[in-house]
Amino acid sequence: MPIVQSTSTGRAPSTRVAVVLTVLDSGGHERMLIEWLRTATLLGFQVDVHVPAESDLPPLLDAAGLTWHATGHRRPRHGQRARTVMWQHYRETVRTLAGLPAGAAVLLAPGAMQTGLSHLWAALCSRRKLAAYVPMAFPSSVLGASRPGLRDVLTGWLARQVGRWITISSQQARLLQQLWRVQAPVTVIPNRLSTWASDRAEMARPVPRVAPIHPRRQTVLFAGRFDPFQKGLDWLADLLSAGHLESDVHLIAQGKGPGETMLRIAAARAGGDRLRLLPWGPVSFDQADVLLLCSRFEGLPLIAIEAIAAGLPVVATTTSGLSDVLPASCLYEFGDAKGLQLALNRLRDPACREASVAEARRALDGLLSDRVYHEGIRAAMSWLSGSPPNKSGLRPSP
């Protein structure tokens, strides 16, 4: 049975904390938010979620047993001006907040720092007790936003008006405190494998393979959304097309998104089977020697946590949110082709492969421990609700 019966009709009942998600295209960070909201209900907190009906989040909320109510946030129409879209989002967030019970505190989850400014402004105008959940707090220049200087000034001012911030890693917490100069408390609730699957057992599994799959090649896997800019696939495609990766490096790209055509063109130019595209589905960790993240920016990628749990070493950019997890030898600067190749070459050695996975697992074991996870949830939700629940542990699910 679900923890709380879900519904998408009628006016929201009076609850202690109203969670307002405004994203229309969800990803791993939204899945992890739903995961810890479910844990919050088992810790004794009352949670009521408001989410766009056009998003793909309602089925996930139903599966988690969380009460949800549809908002009217809409996808932009083709050719619609950005200013018009922002105004529509602001207006719908104002309407959603106006329909909440008097005195209800709000946890706003508008996505990355620079993409939710209109929602944040609307929430501040409501004069409610407000916490904001942001998985990525990078500056505008990193995110590729227009007018980065002006946008950062506005973002910084808005950020300093919020009563509490919640993010997913110590790296993002440092950005909130040092870049955006927020004075409010910052709580870290990290992304992690599901608390309802035996993730601790997964993390304890031995590395299944230390030698390469194929003795004469290195198979490198990219898995996730085919976003050319954020995921750095434009750069990776150029590397492959120009022959800047060693000839025995073979790529697998598994996922979907707007960059698929670009990857197919790169595969045709590279020739042979240097790049294979697989449809999105269960990730093919067993077909690869290394997981690659070539992102311009990330928060704390769930795909990397899953790969490490499966015993697959990971190579990532320093801006992929894994600087506190991976060994330094597995990190490289975005755009540094030589640094990428050097990191891949080190993982040809079976001892280095095994050591890199073991070090990453030790780091994740501390970062994703039950104690750290539950303390972060309690701190955030207790502040919002005004009264901490029983600290004896999780309330049993019906």
KEKE-3310 file (N, C-alpha, C; in steps of 0.2 Angstrom, whole numbers, plus 5000, padded with zeros to 4 digits):
npx = (5004:5002:5011:5004:4989:4988:4983:4976:4966:4955:4956:4971:4974:4976:4992:5009:5020:5022:5027:5034:5036:5043:5048:5048:5054:5060:5074:5088:5090:5077:5071:5079:5075:5061:5064:5070:5059:5050:5056:5056:5042:5042:5049:5041:5036:5024:5020:5015:5014:5016:5014:5018:5006:5009:5022:5033:5033:5021:5018:5030:5028:5016:5021:5029:5021:5016:5006:5000:4997:4990:4998:4997:5008:5015:5023:5034:5028:5033:5044:5040:5044:5057:5055:5041:5038:5044:5036:5024:5027:5030:5017:5009:5016:5013:4999:4998:5004:4996:4985:4988:4986:4983:4998:5006:5022:5034:5043:5052:5056:5064:5073:5089:5100:5100:5089:5077:5072:5061:5051:5057:5056:5042:5039:5046:5038:5027:5028:5029:5036:5051:5060:5073:5076:5090:5099:5110:5122:5129:5138:5131:5138:5144:5133:5129:5120:5111:5117:5126:5132:5122:5112:5118:5120:5106:5102:5110:5105:5092:5094:5099:5088:5081:5075:5081:5093:5094:5104:5114:5127:5143:5151:5142:5136:5146:5147:5135:5137:5150:5150:5137:5135:5126:5118:5110:5106:5113:5109:5114:5108:5112:5112:5108:5108:5093:5084:5076:5080:5092:5104:5116:5121:5123:5134:5143:5147:5159:5171:5167:5175:5191:5200:5200:5186:5188:5204:5211:5206:5198:5183:5172:5159:5145:5131:5115:5106:5105:5111:5118:5125:5126:5130:5142:5143:5144:5158:5164:5160:5167:5180:5180:5177:5188:5199:5205:5206:5213:5216:5211:5201:5184:5168:5152:5137:5123:5106:5095:5089:5091:5104:5106:5106:5118:5127:5126:5131:5144:5148:5147:5157:5169:5170:5169:5167:5168:5160:5145:5128:5115:5098:5089:5087:5089:5105:5120:5131:5139:5144:5155:5171:5174:5165:5161:5160:5158:5154:5149:5144:5137:5127:5127:5130:5118:5120:5134:5135:5128:5136:5148:5143:5141:5153:5161:5174:5175:5177:5178:5174:5180:5170:5159:5153:5159:5171:5173:5172:5179:5195:5209:5216:5206:5200:5197:5200:5186:5187:5200:5208:5220:5221:5209:5212:5224:5218:5210:5219:5226:5217:5218:5226:5224:5225:5224:5211:5204:5208:5203:5189:5187:5192:5182:5171:5173:5173:5159:5153:5154:5148:5135:5129:5117:5116:5120:5112:5099:5100:5101:5089:5080:5085:5081:5067:5062:5065:5057:5044:5043:5043:5052:5051:5049:5065:5069:5070:5065:5048:5037:5032:5015)
npy = (4994:5012:5025:5037:5041:5045:5059:5069:5079:5092:5103:5106:5097:5104:5105:5102:5105:5111:5106:5113:5109:5114:5110:5104:5094:5081:5074:5065:5071:5076:5064:5059:5069:5066:5054:5057:5064:5055:5047:5057:5057:5045:5048:5055:5067:5078:5079:5088:5088:5098:5099:5101:5096:5092:5087:5073:5068:5065:5050:5045:5050:5044:5031:5032:5034:5047:5061:5071:5086:5094:5107:5122:5124:5126:5119:5128:5136:5133:5145:5154:5169:5171:5180:5180:5167:5167:5176:5169:5158:5164:5169:5157:5151:5160:5159:5145:5145:5154:5146:5138:5132:5144:5150:5138:5132:5132:5122:5125:5119:5123:5118:5120:5133:5145:5143:5145:5158:5166:5158:5158:5172:5173:5165:5172:5183:5179:5179:5168:5156:5150:5138:5133:5121:5116:5108:5112:5125:5133:5147:5159:5159:5147:5139:5143:5154:5168:5185:5185:5192:5202:5193:5185:5195:5197:5185:5182:5192:5188:5175:5178:5181:5170:5158:5146:5134:5120:5107:5096:5092:5094:5102:5110:5116:5124:5133:5140:5147:5154:5159:5164:5170:5167:5169:5161:5145:5131:5115:5099:5086:5072:5065:5048:5030:5021:5020:5010:4999:4987:4996:4997:4984:4983:4992:4985:4975:4964:4970:4966:4964:4966:4966:4972:4971:4968:4963:4971:4983:4998:5000:5013:5020:5031:5037:5043:5058:5064:5078:5091:5102:5104:5091:5090:5083:5089:5092:5080:5073:5080:5077:5064:5064:5071:5063:5063:5054:5040:5026:5014:5016:5014:5020:5019:5025:5028:5032:5046:5060:5078:5078:5066:5065:5072:5064:5053:5057:5060:5047:5041:5048:5044:5031:5013:5004:5013:5021:5017:5018:5016:5012:5021:5013:4999:5002:4998:4993:4982:4980:4989:4996:5008:5021:5037:5054:5069:5081:5099:5104:5097:5091:5080:5066:5053:5042:5040:5036:5024:5017:5015:5008:4996:4992:4998:5008:5026:5040:5058:5075:5089:5097:5089:5086:5077:5078:5076:5063:5054:5048:5059:5056:5051:5062:5076:5092:5100:5100:5097:5087:5079:5077:5069:5058:5053:5050:5039:5030:5027:5019:5007:4998:4984:4985:4998:5001:4993:4999:5012:5011:5006:5017:5026:5020:5020:5034:5037:5029:5036:5049:5045:5039:5032:5040:5053:5056:5055:5064:5076:5077:5078:5090:5100:5098:5099:5113:5119:5114:5117:5109:5096:5079:5062:5056:5043:5035:5028:5028:5014:5008:5007)
npz = (5000:4997:5005:5007:5001:4984:4974:4961:4960:4965:4979:4988:5004:5021:5025:5033:5025:5010:4994:4980:4964:4949:4937:4920:4912:4919:4928:4935:4947:4951:4953:4964:4973:4975:4980:4993:4999:5000:5010:5020:5024:5030:5041:5048:5044:5036:5019:5005:4987:4973:4956:4939:4928:4915:4916:4918:4931:4939:4938:4945:4957:4961:4962:4973:4983:4987:4990:4977:4967:4953:4944:4933:4925:4909:4894:4884:4869:4852:4846:4855:4865:4876:4887:4888:4892:4904:4911:4911:4918:4931:4934:4935:4946:4956:4956:4960:4973:4980:4981:4992:5009:5022:5030:5027:5025:5012:5001:4988:4972:4959:4949:4941:4947:4938:4931:4937:4941:4939:4946:4959:4962:4962:4973:4984:4984:4989:5003:5011:5023:5017:5009:4997:4985:4976:4964:4956:4957:4949:4941:4929:4917:4916:4914:4901:4900:4894:4894:4906:4917:4921:4925:4935:4945:4948:4952:4963:4972:4974:4979:4992:4999:5003:5015:5018:5011:5001:4995:4985:4986:4994:4986:4979:4989:4994:4983:4984:4996:4994:4981:4978:4990:5001:5017:5024:5032:5024:5018:5015:5006:4999:4982:4980:4979:4978:4994:4996:4989:4990:4993:5001:5001:4987:4986:4993:4985:4976:4964:4948:4937:4932:4921:4904:4893:4880:4874:4865:4864:4872:4879:4881:4890:4888:4896:4897:4896:4879:4878:4870:4874:4889:4893:4886:4874:4861:4861:4863:4852:4842:4846:4843:4829:4824:4826:4838:4849:4855:4844:4848:4857:4860:4859:4867:4866:4876:4877:4875:4866:4861:4855:4847:4833:4830:4836:4828:4816:4819:4822:4809:4803:4810:4807:4805:4820:4830:4837:4845:4845:4857:4862:4875:4891:4903:4909:4901:4909:4910:4897:4896:4899:4906:4913:4906:4910:4902:4905:4904:4916:4931:4945:4956:4949:4946:4938:4939:4952:4952:4943:4950:4960:4953:4951:4941:4934:4934:4924:4924:4921:4930:4933:4935:4946:4954:4961:4975:4976:4966:4963:4960:4949:4940:4935:4924:4916:4908:4890:4889:4880:4880:4894:4896:4889:4896:4908:4904:4900:4911:4917:4910:4917:4927:4941:4944:4940:4949:4961:4959:4959:4972:4980:4976:4981:4995:4997:4994:5003:5015:5011:5007:5018:5029:5041:5038:5027:5033:5043:5036:5029:5041:5046:5036:5034:5047:5050:5040:5044:5058:5069:5075:5071:5079:5083:5083:5072:5056:5052:5051:5035:5030)
capx = (5000:5006:5011:4999:4985:4989:4977:4977:4960:4952:4960:4975:4972:4981:4998:5014:5025:5020:5033:5032:5041:5041:5052:5043:5058:5064:5080:5090:5089:5070:5070:5082:5071:5056:5066:5070:5053:5047:5059:5053:5036:5043:5052:5035:5034:5018:5022:5010:5018:5012:5019:5015:5002:5012:5028:5033:5034:5016:5019:5035:5025:5012:5025:5032:5015:5016:5001:5002:4991:4992:4998:4996:5014:5015:5029:5034:5026:5038:5045:5038:5049:5059:5052:5034:5038:5046:5030:5019:5029:5029:5010:5007:5018:5009:4993:4999:5006:4990:4980:4990:4983:4987:5003:5009:5028:5035:5049:5052:5061:5063:5078:5096:5100:5098:5083:5071:5072:5054:5048:5060:5053:5035:5039:5047:5033:5021:5030:5029:5042:5053:5067:5074:5081:5094:5104:5116:5122:5134:5136:5127:5143:5145:5127:5128:5115:5112:5118:5128:5133:5116:5108:5121:5118:5099:5102:5113:5101:5086:5097:5100:5082:5078:5077:5086:5094:5095:5107:5115:5134:5147:5153:5136:5135:5152:5145:5130:5140:5155:5149:5131:5136:5120:5119:5105:5109:5113:5108:5116:5105:5115:5109:5110:5104:5086:5084:5071:5083:5098:5110:5122:5123:5126:5140:5148:5148:5166:5172:5166:5179:5197:5203:5196:5182:5192:5211:5214:5202:5195:5176:5170:5152:5142:5124:5111:5102:5109:5111:5125:5129:5127:5133:5148:5143:5147:5165:5166:5159:5172:5186:5180:5177:5195:5204:5210:5206:5217:5212:5208:5196:5178:5163:5145:5132:5116:5102:5090:5089:5092:5110:5107:5108:5125:5132:5126:5135:5151:5149:5149:5164:5174:5170:5170:5162:5171:5154:5139:5122:5110:5092:5089:5085:5094:5111:5124:5138:5143:5147:5160:5177:5174:5160:5163:5156:5161:5149:5151:5142:5133:5127:5130:5126:5116:5123:5140:5134:5126:5142:5153:5140:5141:5160:5164:5177:5172:5181:5174:5176:5180:5164:5154:5151:5162:5178:5174:5171:5183:5202:5211:5218:5201:5197:5201:5196:5182:5190:5207:5208:5225:5219:5205:5216:5228:5214:5208:5225:5228:5212:5220:5230:5219:5226:5222:5204:5201:5209:5199:5182:5188:5192:5176:5166:5174:5170:5152:5150:5153:5144:5129:5127:5110:5116:5121:5106:5093:5101:5100:5082:5077:5086:5078:5060:5061:5065:5050:5038:5043:5043:5055:5048:5053:5072:5071:5071:5060:5041:5036:5027:5009)
capy = (5000:5018:5028:5042:5040:5051:5062:5075:5083:5095:5108:5103:5098:5107:5101:5105:5107:5111:5106:5115:5107:5118:5107:5100:5089:5079:5070:5061:5076:5076:5057:5059:5073:5062:5048:5059:5066:5048:5046:5062:5055:5039:5051:5058:5074:5078:5082:5088:5090:5102:5097:5102:5090:5091:5084:5066:5067:5061:5043:5044:5052:5039:5025:5034:5035:5054:5065:5077:5090:5097:5114:5123:5126:5123:5119:5134:5135:5134:5152:5159:5173:5169:5184:5178:5161:5168:5179:5164:5154:5168:5170:5151:5149:5164:5156:5139:5147:5157:5141:5134:5134:5149:5148:5133:5133:5130:5120:5126:5115:5125:5116:5123:5140:5150:5142:5146:5164:5168:5154:5160:5178:5172:5162:5177:5188:5176:5180:5162:5153:5147:5134:5131:5115:5117:5103:5115:5132:5136:5154:5159:5158:5139:5136:5146:5158:5175:5191:5181:5197:5204:5187:5183:5200:5196:5178:5183:5196:5183:5169:5180:5182:5163:5157:5140:5131:5113:5105:5089:5090:5099:5107:5114:5120:5130:5138:5144:5151:5158:5162:5168:5174:5166:5169:5157:5139:5127:5108:5094:5080:5070:5059:5041:5024:5020:5017:5004:4994:4985:4999:4995:4977:4984:4996:4981:4970:4965:4972:4960:4963:4971:4966:4975:4966:4966:4964:4976:4990:5001:5002:5018:5021:5037:5035:5048:5062:5067:5085:5092:5107:5102:5084:5090:5079:5092:5092:5073:5071:5083:5073:5057:5065:5073:5058:5065:5049:5034:5022:5008:5018:5013:5023:5017:5031:5025:5037:5049:5067:5081:5077:5060:5066:5074:5058:5048:5060:5059:5040:5040:5051:5041:5025:5007:5004:5018:5024:5013:5021:5011:5016:5021:5007:4997:5004:4993:4993:4976:4980:4994:4996:5014:5026:5043:5060:5074:5087:5105:5105:5092:5091:5074:5062:5047:5037:5038:5032:5017:5013:5013:5002:4990:4990:5001:5014:5032:5046:5063:5082:5092:5101:5085:5085:5071:5080:5074:5056:5051:5049:5064:5053:5050:5069:5081:5098:5100:5103:5095:5080:5075:5075:5064:5052:5051:5047:5033:5026:5024:5013:5001:4994:4981:4987:5005:5000:4991:5004:5018:5009:5005:5023:5030:5017:5023:5041:5037:5026:5042:5054:5043:5035:5033:5045:5059:5057:5056:5071:5082:5077:5081:5097:5104:5097:5102:5120:5120:5112:5121:5105:5090:5072:5057:5054:5036:5031:5028:5025:5009:5009:5002)
capz = (5000:4997:5012:5007:4995:4980:4971:4957:4959:4971:4983:4993:5011:5025:5026:5036:5021:5003:4990:4973:4958:4943:4931:4915:4910:4925:4927:4941:4953:4953:4955:4970:4977:4977:4985:5000:5001:5003:5017:5025:5026:5035:5047:5052:5041:5031:5013:4999:4982:4968:4951:4932:4925:4909:4917:4919:4938:4943:4939:4950:4964:4963:4964:4979:4988:4989:4988:4973:4965:4947:4943:4926:4921:4902:4890:4879:4862:4847:4844:4860:4867:4883:4892:4889:4895:4911:4914:4912:4924:4937:4935:4937:4952:4960:4957:4964:4980:4982:4983:4998:5015:5025:5035:5025:5022:5005:4998:4980:4968:4952:4944:4942:4950:4934:4927:4941:4944:4940:4951:4965:4963:4964:4980:4988:4984:4993:5010:5015:5025:5010:5007:4990:4983:4969:4963:4953:4959:4945:4938:4922:4912:4915:4911:4895:4900:4891:4899:4912:4922:4924:4928:4941:4950:4950:4955:4970:4977:4976:4983:4999:5002:5004:5022:5019:5005:5001:4989:4984:4988:4997:4981:4977:4995:4993:4978:4987:5001:4992:4975:4979:4997:5005:5024:5027:5032:5018:5020:5010:5005:4993:4978:4982:4977:4982:5001:4996:4986:4995:4990:5005:4998:4981:4987:4995:4980:4974:4957:4944:4931:4932:4915:4899:4890:4874:4875:4860:4864:4878:4878:4885:4890:4890:4897:4900:4891:4874:4878:4867:4878:4896:4894:4883:4868:4856:4862:4862:4845:4838:4847:4839:4822:4822:4828:4844:4854:4853:4839:4851:4861:4856:4863:4867:4869:4877:4879:4870:4867:4854:4852:4844:4826:4830:4837:4822:4811:4822:4821:4802:4801:4813:4803:4809:4826:4835:4841:4844:4849:4860:4865:4882:4894:4908:4907:4899:4912:4908:4891:4896:4904:4909:4912:4905:4910:4899:4906:4906:4923:4934:4952:4958:4944:4949:4934:4942:4958:4950:4940:4955:4964:4949:4950:4934:4936:4931:4922:4923:4921:4937:4934:4934:4953:4957:4964:4981:4975:4962:4963:4956:4942:4936:4934:4919:4914:4902:4885:4889:4877:4883:4901:4896:4886:4901:4913:4902:4899:4918:4919:4907:4922:4931:4948:4944:4939:4956:4966:4958:4961:4979:4983:4975:4985:5002:4998:4993:5009:5020:5009:5007:5024:5032:5046:5034:5023:5037:5047:5031:5028:5047:5047:5031:5035:5054:5049:5037:5048:5064:5075:5073:5073:5083:5080:5084:5066:5051:5054:5047:5030:5031)
cpx = (5004:5006:5006:4995:4986:4983:4979:4971:4958:4958:4964:4973:4977:4986:5004:5019:5022:5026:5030:5037:5038:5044:5047:5047:5062:5070:5082:5089:5082:5069:5073:5078:5065:5058:5067:5064:5049:5050:5057:5047:5037:5046:5047:5033:5028:5020:5016:5014:5013:5017:5015:5012:5006:5019:5027:5034:5028:5016:5024:5032:5020:5016:5028:5027:5014:5010:5003:4996:4994:4993:4998:5002:5014:5022:5028:5032:5032:5038:5043:5044:5050:5056:5045:5034:5039:5040:5025:5021:5028:5022:5007:5009:5015:5003:4993:5000:4999:4984:4982:4986:4987:4992:5007:5016:5029:5042:5049:5058:5061:5069:5085:5095:5097:5092:5076:5070:5065:5050:5050:5057:5046:5035:5041:5042:5027:5022:5028:5036:5045:5060:5067:5078:5084:5099:5111:5116:5128:5132:5133:5132:5144:5139:5125:5122:5116:5113:5120:5129:5127:5112:5111:5120:5111:5099:5105:5109:5095:5089:5098:5094:5079:5080:5081:5087:5096:5098:5110:5123:5138:5150:5148:5135:5140:5150:5140:5133:5145:5154:5143:5130:5129:5122:5115:5108:5108:5114:5110:5112:5107:5111:5112:5106:5098:5087:5080:5074:5089:5104:5116:5125:5126:5133:5145:5150:5156:5166:5171:5171:5185:5200:5198:5192:5185:5199:5214:5210:5200:5188:5174:5163:5150:5134:5120:5107:5107:5108:5118:5129:5131:5131:5140:5148:5145:5155:5167:5165:5164:5179:5186:5181:5184:5200:5208:5209:5210:5213:5209:5203:5189:5173:5156:5141:5125:5112:5097:5091:5091:5099:5111:5109:5116:5129:5132:5131:5143:5153:5151:5155:5170:5175:5171:5165:5165:5166:5148:5133:5117:5104:5093:5085:5089:5101:5116:5131:5142:5146:5153:5166:5177:5168:5163:5158:5160:5157:5152:5149:5137:5132:5130:5127:5124:5119:5130:5140:5132:5132:5147:5150:5141:5149:5164:5167:5174:5177:5177:5177:5176:5174:5158:5151:5154:5169:5179:5173:5177:5191:5204:5214:5213:5197:5201:5197:5192:5186:5197:5207:5214:5224:5214:5208:5220:5224:5212:5214:5227:5223:5213:5223:5224:5219:5223:5214:5201:5202:5205:5192:5182:5188:5185:5171:5167:5171:5162:5149:5149:5148:5137:5126:5120:5110:5116:5114:5100:5094:5099:5092:5078:5079:5082:5070:5058:5061:5059:5044:5037:5043:5046:5051:5052:5059:5074:5072:5065:5053:5040:5031:5021:5009)
cpy = (5006:5021:5033:5041:5046:5053:5068:5079:5086:5099:5104:5103:5102:5103:5105:5109:5106:5111:5107:5113:5110:5115:5103:5094:5086:5075:5066:5065:5076:5069:5056:5063:5069:5056:5051:5062:5060:5046:5050:5060:5049:5042:5055:5065:5073:5082:5082:5091:5093:5102:5099:5095:5088:5087:5076:5063:5063:5054:5041:5045:5047:5033:5026:5035:5042:5057:5071:5080:5094:5104:5115:5126:5122:5124:5125:5132:5136:5142:5157:5162:5171:5173:5182:5172:5162:5171:5174:5159:5157:5168:5163:5149:5154:5161:5149:5141:5150:5152:5137:5136:5139:5147:5142:5135:5130:5128:5120:5123:5117:5123:5119:5130:5145:5149:5143:5152:5167:5165:5157:5167:5178:5170:5167:5182:5185:5177:5174:5160:5148:5144:5133:5125:5116:5112:5106:5122:5135:5143:5153:5157:5151:5136:5138:5150:5165:5180:5188:5186:5199:5199:5185:5188:5199:5190:5179:5187:5191:5178:5171:5181:5176:5161:5151:5137:5124:5111:5098:5087:5096:5104:5112:5119:5126:5135:5143:5149:5156:5162:5167:5172:5173:5166:5164:5150:5135:5119:5104:5088:5076:5065:5053:5036:5023:5017:5011:4998:4993:4989:4998:4989:4979:4988:4991:4975:4970:4967:4966:4959:4968:4971:4969:4969:4963:4967:4969:4982:4992:5003:5007:5020:5028:5035:5041:5052:5065:5075:5088:5097:5105:5096:5084:5085:5082:5091:5085:5071:5074:5080:5067:5059:5067:5068:5059:5060:5043:5029:5016:5010:5018:5016:5019:5023:5028:5030:5040:5056:5071:5080:5070:5060:5068:5068:5053:5051:5059:5051:5038:5043:5047:5034:5019:5007:5008:5021:5020:5017:5016:5015:5016:5015:5005:4998:4998:4993:4987:4975:4985:4993:5002:5018:5033:5049:5066:5081:5093:5107:5099:5094:5085:5068:5055:5041:5035:5034:5025:5013:5011:5007:4995:4988:4993:5007:5020:5037:5052:5070:5084:5096:5096:5083:5079:5072:5077:5066:5052:5052:5055:5062:5051:5056:5072:5087:5098:5104:5101:5088:5076:5073:5069:5057:5049:5047:5040:5028:5023:5018:5007:4996:4991:4984:4994:5005:4998:4996:5010:5017:5009:5012:5027:5027:5020:5030:5041:5034:5031:5047:5052:5039:5037:5039:5052:5061:5059:5063:5077:5082:5080:5088:5102:5104:5100:5109:5122:5119:5115:5116:5098:5084:5068:5056:5047:5032:5031:5025:5020:5010:5004:4996)
cpz = (5000:5004:5013:5001:4990:4976:4966:4956:4966:4974:4988:5000:5014:5027:5029:5031:5014:4998:4983:4968:4952:4936:4927:4912:4916:4923:4934:4947:4955:4956:4962:4975:4979:4981:4992:5003:5004:5010:5022:5028:5031:5041:5051:5049:5036:5025:5008:4993:4976:4962:4944:4930:4918:4909:4917:4926:4941:4943:4945:4957:4966:4966:4971:4985:4991:4986:4983:4970:4958:4947:4935:4922:4915:4899:4885:4872:4858:4845:4849:4863:4875:4889:4893:4893:4903:4915:4915:4918:4931:4939:4938:4944:4958:4962:4962:4972:4984:4985:4989:5004:5018:5030:5032:5022:5016:5004:4991:4977:4961:4947:4946:4944:4945:4930:4930:4944:4944:4945:4958:4967:4966:4971:4985:4989:4988:5001:5014:5018:5019:5011:5000:4989:4976:4969:4960:4954:4955:4943:4931:4916:4911:4912:4904:4894:4896:4896:4906:4918:4925:4928:4934:4947:4953:4954:4962:4975:4979:4980:4991:5002:5005:5011:5023:5012:5006:4994:4990:4986:4991:4992:4979:4983:4996:4988:4981:4992:4999:4986:4976:4986:5001:5012:5027:5027:5025:5020:5014:5011:4999:4989:4980:4979:4981:4989:5001:4992:4991:4993:4994:5002:4991:4981:4989:4990:4977:4966:4953:4939:4932:4926:4910:4896:4884:4875:4871:4860:4871:4876:4883:4884:4892:4890:4900:4894:4886:4873:4876:4871:4885:4897:4890:4877:4862:4855:4860:4855:4840:4839:4843:4831:4819:4823:4833:4850:4851:4849:4842:4856:4857:4861:4862:4870:4870:4880:4874:4871:4860:4851:4848:4837:4826:4831:4832:4817:4813:4821:4814:4800:4804:4810:4808:4814:4831:4840:4840:4848:4851:4863:4872:4885:4900:4905:4906:4902:4911:4902:4890:4900:4908:4908:4911:4906:4907:4899:4907:4914:4925:4941:4955:4954:4947:4945:4936:4948:4957:4947:4945:4959:4960:4948:4944:4936:4932:4930:4921:4923:4928:4938:4934:4941:4957:4960:4971:4982:4972:4964:4958:4949:4937:4934:4929:4918:4908:4896:4884:4886:4879:4890:4901:4894:4892:4906:4911:4901:4906:4920:4915:4912:4926:4939:4949:4944:4946:4961:4965:4960:4969:4983:4982:4980:4993:5002:4998:5000:5014:5018:5009:5012:5026:5037:5042:5030:5028:5041:5042:5030:5035:5047:5042:5033:5042:5053:5046:5041:5055:5070:5072:5075:5077:5079:5081:5078:5061:5054:5049:5041:5031:5026)
residu = (MET:PRO:ILE:VAL:GLN:SER:THR:SER:THR:GLY:ARG:ALA:PRO:SER:THR:ARG:VAL:ALA:VAL:VAL:LEU:THR:VAL:LEU:ASP:SER:GLY:GLY:HIS:GLU:ARG:MET:LEU:ILE:GLU:TRP:LEU:ARG:THR:ALA:THR:LEU:LEU:GLY:PHE:GLN:VAL:ASP:VAL:HIS:VAL:PRO:ALA:GLU:SER:ASP:LEU:PRO:PRO:LEU:LEU:ASP:ALA:ALA:GLY:LEU:THR:TRP:HIS:ALA:THR:GLY:HIS:ARG:ARG:PRO:ARG:HIS:GLY:GLN:ARG:ALA:ARG:THR:VAL:MET:TRP:GLN:HIS:TYR:ARG:GLU:THR:VAL:ARG:THR:LEU:ALA:GLY:LEU:PRO:ALA:GLY:ALA:ALA:VAL:LEU:LEU:ALA:PRO:GLY:ALA:MET:GLN:THR:GLY:LEU:SER:HIS:LEU:TRP:ALA:ALA:LEU:CYS:SER:ARG:ARG:LYS:LEU:ALA:ALA:TYR:VAL:PRO:MET:ALA:PHE:PRO:SER:SER:VAL:LEU:GLY:ALA:SER:ARG:PRO:GLY:LEU:ARG:ASP:VAL:LEU:THR:GLY:TRP:LEU:ALA:ARG:GLN:VAL:GLY:ARG:TRP:ILE:THR:ILE:SER:SER:GLN:GLN:ALA:ARG:LEU:LEU:GLN:GLN:LEU:TRP:ARG:VAL:GLN:ALA:PRO:VAL:THR:VAL:ILE:PRO:ASN:ARG:LEU:SER:THR:TRP:ALA:SER:ASP:ARG:ALA:GLU:MET:ALA:ARG:PRO:VAL:PRO:ARG:VAL:ALA:PRO:ILE:HIS:PRO:ARG:ARG:GLN:THR:VAL:LEU:PHE:ALA:GLY:ARG:PHE:ASP:PRO:PHE:GLN:LYS:GLY:LEU:ASP:TRP:LEU:ALA:ASP:LEU:LEU:SER:ALA:GLY:HIS:LEU:GLU:SER:ASP:VAL:HIS:LEU:ILE:ALA:GLN:GLY:LYS:GLY:PRO:GLY:GLU:THR:MET:LEU:ARG:ILE:ALA:ALA:ALA:ARG:ALA:GLY:GLY:ASP:ARG:LEU:ARG:LEU:LEU:PRO:TRP:GLY:PRO:VAL:SER:PHE:ASP:GLN:ALA:ASP:VAL:LEU:LEU:LEU:CYS:SER:ARG:PHE:GLU:GLY:LEU:PRO:LEU:ILE:ALA:ILE:GLU:ALA:ILE:ALA:ALA:GLY:LEU:PRO:VAL:VAL:ALA:THR:THR:THR:SER:GLY:LEU:SER:ASP:VAL:LEU:PRO:ALA:SER:CYS:LEU:TYR:GLU:PHE:GLY:ASP:ALA:LYS:GLY:LEU:GLN:LEU:ALA:LEU:ASN:ARG:LEU:ARG:ASP:PRO:ALA:CYS:ARG:GLU:ALA:SER:VAL:ALA:GLU:ALA:ARG:ARG:ALA:LEU:ASP:GLY:LEU:LEU:SER:ASP:ARG:VAL:TYR:HIS:GLU:GLY:ILE:ARG:ALA:ALA:MET:SER:TRP:LEU:SER:GLY:SER:PRO:PRO:ASN:LYS:SER:GLY:LEU:ARG:PRO:SER:PRO)
# end
